[in-house]
Amino acid sequence: MNEIESTIMNTMLAKLREHDPSLGPDDLSRPIAELDLDSLILIELHEQLERTLQLKADLTKTAGFAFLDDFSTYFAKLASQG
């Protein structure tokens, strides 16, 4: 795992643990619906990743993600392009 991927994972875990402290790294590959995450949490996650990585991302793209892994893939790709 490279530095960007590690930063994304740690940011995601920190945000998700605010919602449910029992979540761990394995939960990042689970479907969002299984984790009972509402749209506000996902918007906050999107915004936190933007701030952490210092980039602007398209909220309309992340709003349709079914898996948390999709967030990390999307933001890692954006970060590598910048």
N, C-alpha and C positions, 0 to 999 in steps of 0.2 A: 504494500500500500504506500503510495507516495504522500507527500506532505499535504497537498490539496485534498486528496481523498480522506486523509486522517482528520483534517480540519473540518471537512464537511460532516463526517461521521460524528465527531465530538460535538459539533454544533447541533446536529439533529438530535443526538441522544440527550443533550442538556435540555433542549426545548421540550422534547417528549416526556422527559422525567418530571418536568413541571406539571404535566397532566397526570402522569402515572409513574411514581418513583420506582416501580418494579420492572419497568421496561429496560431491556438490555440490547447489546449489539445484534443478537439473533432476531430481534423484533423488527429490525430495519428491512428485512426481506419479506415481511408479512404484508398481506393486503391491508390497506388503510381501513377498510370497513371492519375488519376483524379487531382492530385496535380501538374502535369506538372514538375516532378522531373527528371532530366536527370541522366545518369549513373555517371557522375563526382560528382554530389551532393551526390549520394548514397555511392560512394566510400569514399568521405570525411566524411560522417556520420559514416560509418563503422570504419574508422581510428580514428575518434574522440571518439567513444565509446571504442575502444581498449585502447586509451590513458587514458581516464577517469577512466575506470575500471581496468587498468593495467593488461590486459590479451591479448592473441593472439587468434584471431578468423579466421575462414576460409572464405575468401572473395568469394570463389566460391559458398558457401552456401547462403550468403546474396545477391549475385548478382541475384538470381532467385526469391527473395521475391516479392510478389504481393501487400502486405500490410505493412504499417509501423509498425503495431502491431507485425508482424513477427520478426522485428529487436529486439524489446523489449523482446519478449519471448525467442529468441535465446540467446541474451546477458545475460539475467537474469539466464538462465539455465547454461551458461558457468561460470558466476560469482559464482553461488551457488556450483559448482563443485570444484572451486579453493580454 
